[in-house]
Amino acid sequence: MPEAQRRIGFDEYLALERAGDVRHEYVRGELFAMVGASRAHNRIVTRLVVALHTRLAGRGCEVYSNDMRVRVEATDFVAYPDVVVACGEPSFHDALFDTLLDPVLVVEVLSASTADHDRGSKFAHYRAIPSLRDYLLVAQDEVRVEHFAAEADGTWRFSETRDPAAAIELPAVGCSLPVAEVYEGLFEGL
C-alpha cells in the first residue's frame, strides 16, 4: 500500500475526490493514492463487467467498474473496487450517487503490489458491509480466481479455481461466471 498523507475527515476526503483527478483509498482519515493499472488488469475488468452485465440484465442489479467508490461506514474506509454489483435499490452516501454503501458483490483484480492488501486488510473492511455476500479476487498473471462467499452464520467460505473450464457460482446475484470468459485472449489456449 502506498505511503499515507495527512489525516482528514470523510467529508473533506469526499470533496477532494470529487474535485481531483487522482483517486485515493480512505482509511480512517488517511489517504492512499491509487496507482494505474496494467493492460491485463484493464482487459480482465472489462471482461468481468461485460460478463456480469450480460447475466444480470433485467434482474434488478447494477454493475459498476473502477470509479464507483464503496464506503464501509463501520470501519471508516473507502475504496474503488475494480468491479462492484448492487442489487435492488442501491444505497448511496448522498444524492451525487458516486459512493455506494451496499454492494452484494465486490471484485478485485490482483497485482503483485495489491494482492496482500486485497486479501488482508481490504477484505477485513469489506466484510463489515452487511449486504456483501460474494468477494472475488482475480489474478492477472495466471488463471486463478479466489471466491469468498458469506454464510448465514457470518463466516466466509473460501474456494479457488485455476481451471479455465470452471464457473464461479455467485449466489448473491444468482448467476455463474465462466472463468474462460474472464481470461479470454489473455493466455494461450483461452
C-alpha positions as CSV (number, residue, x, y, z in Angstrom):
1,M,0.0,0.0,0.0
2,P,1.4,3.5,-0.9
3,E,2.6,5.9,1.8
4,A,-0.2,7.8,3.6
5,Q,-0.7,11.5,3.5
6,R,-2.2,13.8,6.3
7,R,-5.4,12.8,8.2
8,I,-8.7,14.4,7.1
9,G,-12.3,13.8,7.8
10,F,-14.6,11.9,5.4
11,D,-16.4,15.0,4.2
12,E,-13.1,16.7,3.3
13,Y,-11.9,13.5,1.6
14,L,-15.1,13.2,-0.5
15,A,-14.8,16.9,-1.6
16,L,-11.2,16.3,-2.6
17,E,-12.0,13.2,-4.6
18,R,-14.9,14.8,-6.4
19,A,-12.7,17.8,-7.3
20,G,-9.5,15.9,-8.2
21,D,-8.1,13.8,-10.9
22,V,-6.3,11.2,-8.6
23,R,-8.3,8.6,-6.8
24,H,-7.5,7.6,-3.2
25,E,-8.4,4.9,-0.8
26,Y,-9.5,6.4,2.5
27,V,-8.6,4.5,5.7
28,R,-9.8,6.2,9.0
29,G,-8.7,9.7,7.9
30,E,-5.6,8.7,5.8
31,L,-5.4,8.9,2.0
32,F,-3.6,6.4,-0.1
33,A,-3.2,7.3,-3.8
34,M,-4.3,4.7,-6.3
35,V,-1.8,3.6,-9.0
36,G,-2.5,2.9,-12.6
37,A,-3.5,-0.5,-13.9
38,S,-1.8,-2.8,-16.4
39,R,-3.2,-3.8,-19.8
40,A,-4.1,-7.3,-18.5
41,H,-5.8,-5.7,-15.4
42,N,-8.0,-3.5,-17.6
43,R,-8.8,-6.3,-20.0
44,I,-9.9,-8.5,-17.1
45,V,-12.1,-5.7,-15.6
46,T,-13.7,-5.1,-19.0
47,R,-14.5,-8.9,-19.4
48,L,-15.9,-9.1,-15.8
49,V,-18.2,-6.0,-16.4
50,V,-19.5,-7.4,-19.7
51,A,-20.0,-10.9,-18.4
52,L,-21.8,-9.8,-15.2
53,H,-23.9,-7.1,-17.0
54,T,-25.0,-9.7,-19.6
55,R,-26.0,-12.2,-17.0
56,L,-27.7,-9.6,-14.7
57,A,-29.6,-7.6,-17.3
58,G,-33.2,-7.3,-16.3
59,R,-32.6,-8.7,-12.8
60,G,-32.6,-5.6,-10.8
61,C,-28.8,-5.4,-10.3
62,E,-26.3,-2.8,-11.4
63,V,-22.7,-3.4,-12.3
64,Y,-20.1,-0.7,-11.8
65,S,-16.4,-0.6,-12.5
66,N,-13.3,1.2,-11.2
67,D,-14.8,4.7,-10.5
68,M,-17.6,3.8,-8.1
69,R,-16.5,4.4,-4.6
70,V,-17.6,1.9,-1.9
71,R,-17.8,3.3,1.6
72,V,-17.6,1.0,4.6
73,E,-19.1,3.1,7.3
74,A,-18.5,0.6,10.1
75,T,-14.7,0.8,9.6
76,D,-14.4,4.4,8.2
77,F,-13.0,3.0,4.9
78,V,-13.5,3.9,1.3
79,A,-12.2,2.0,-1.8
80,Y,-12.6,1.9,-5.5
81,P,-13.2,-1.8,-6.3
82,D,-12.4,-3.0,-9.8
83,V,-15.9,-4.3,-10.2
84,V,-18.9,-3.9,-7.8
85,V,-22.5,-5.1,-8.1
86,A,-25.5,-3.7,-6.2
87,C,-29.0,-5.3,-6.4
88,G,-32.4,-3.8,-5.7
89,E,-32.4,-0.1,-5.0
90,P,-28.8,0.8,-4.3
91,S,-27.9,3.0,-1.3
92,F,-25.6,5.9,-1.8
93,H,-23.9,8.3,0.6
94,D,-25.7,11.3,-0.9
95,A,-27.6,12.5,-4.0
96,L,-24.5,12.5,-6.2
97,F,-24.7,8.7,-6.4
98,D,-21.0,8.2,-6.5
99,T,-20.3,6.5,-3.2
100,L,-22.1,3.1,-2.8
101,L,-22.9,1.8,0.6
102,D,-24.5,-1.6,-0.1
103,P,-22.7,-3.8,-2.7
104,V,-23.6,-7.5,-2.8
105,L,-20.5,-8.5,-4.9
106,V,-17.0,-6.9,-4.9
107,V,-14.3,-8.0,-7.3
108,E,-10.6,-7.0,-7.1
109,V,-8.1,-7.8,-9.8
110,L,-4.8,-8.8,-8.1
111,S,-1.4,-7.4,-8.9
112,A,1.9,-8.0,-7.1
113,S,1.6,-4.7,-5.3
114,T,-2.0,-5.1,-4.2
115,A,-2.6,-8.8,-3.6
116,D,-1.7,-8.9,0.1
117,H,-3.8,-5.8,0.8
118,D,-6.8,-7.1,-1.2
119,R,-6.7,-10.5,0.7
120,G,-6.0,-8.9,4.1
121,S,-6.9,-5.5,5.4
122,K,-9.1,-4.5,2.5
123,F,-11.1,-7.8,2.8
124,A,-11.4,-7.2,6.5
125,H,-13.0,-3.8,5.8
126,Y,-15.3,-5.2,3.1
127,R,-16.5,-8.0,5.5
128,A,-18.0,-5.2,7.6
129,I,-20.5,-4.4,4.8
130,P,-23.8,-6.1,5.9
131,S,-25.0,-6.5,2.3
132,L,-21.8,-8.1,0.9
133,R,-22.3,-11.8,0.0
134,D,-19.5,-12.5,-2.5
135,Y,-15.9,-11.3,-2.8
136,L,-13.8,-12.4,-5.8
137,L,-10.0,-12.0,-6.2
138,V,-8.9,-12.4,-9.8
139,A,-5.2,-12.9,-10.7
140,Q,-3.9,-11.1,-13.7
141,D,-0.7,-13.1,-14.3
142,E,-2.2,-16.6,-14.3
143,V,-5.7,-18.2,-14.4
144,R,-6.7,-18.1,-10.7
145,V,-10.0,-16.9,-9.1
146,E,-10.4,-16.9,-5.4
147,H,-14.0,-16.7,-4.2
148,F,-15.2,-15.8,-0.7
149,A,-18.9,-16.4,0.0
150,A,-20.7,-15.2,3.1
151,E,-22.5,-17.9,5.0
152,A,-25.7,-17.4,7.0
153,D,-23.7,-17.7,10.3
154,G,-21.4,-14.8,9.4
155,T,-18.4,-16.9,8.3
156,W,-16.9,-16.8,4.9
157,R,-16.4,-19.9,2.8
158,F,-13.3,-19.9,0.5
159,S,-12.9,-21.7,-2.8
160,E,-10.3,-21.3,-5.5
161,T,-10.0,-22.4,-9.1
162,R,-7.3,-22.4,-11.7
163,D,-9.4,-24.3,-14.2
164,P,-10.3,-22.2,-17.2
165,A,-13.3,-24.6,-17.8
166,A,-14.7,-23.9,-14.4
167,A,-17.5,-21.5,-13.5
168,I,-17.8,-19.5,-10.3
169,E,-21.2,-19.7,-8.7
170,L,-22.2,-16.3,-7.3
171,P,-25.3,-16.8,-5.1
172,A,-25.7,-13.2,-4.2
173,V,-26.5,-12.3,-7.8
174,G,-27.9,-15.7,-8.9
175,C,-25.5,-16.4,-11.7
176,S,-22.4,-18.3,-12.8
177,L,-19.3,-16.6,-14.1
178,P,-17.3,-18.8,-16.5
179,V,-13.5,-18.5,-15.8
180,A,-12.7,-18.7,-19.6
181,E,-14.7,-15.5,-20.2
182,V,-12.8,-13.6,-17.6
183,Y,-9.4,-14.6,-19.2
184,E,-10.4,-14.8,-22.8
185,G,-7.4,-14.0,-25.0
186,L,-5.0,-13.3,-22.1
187,F,-3.3,-16.7,-22.0
188,E,-2.6,-19.2,-24.8
189,G,-5.5,-21.5,-25.4
190,L,-8.1,-19.2,-23.9
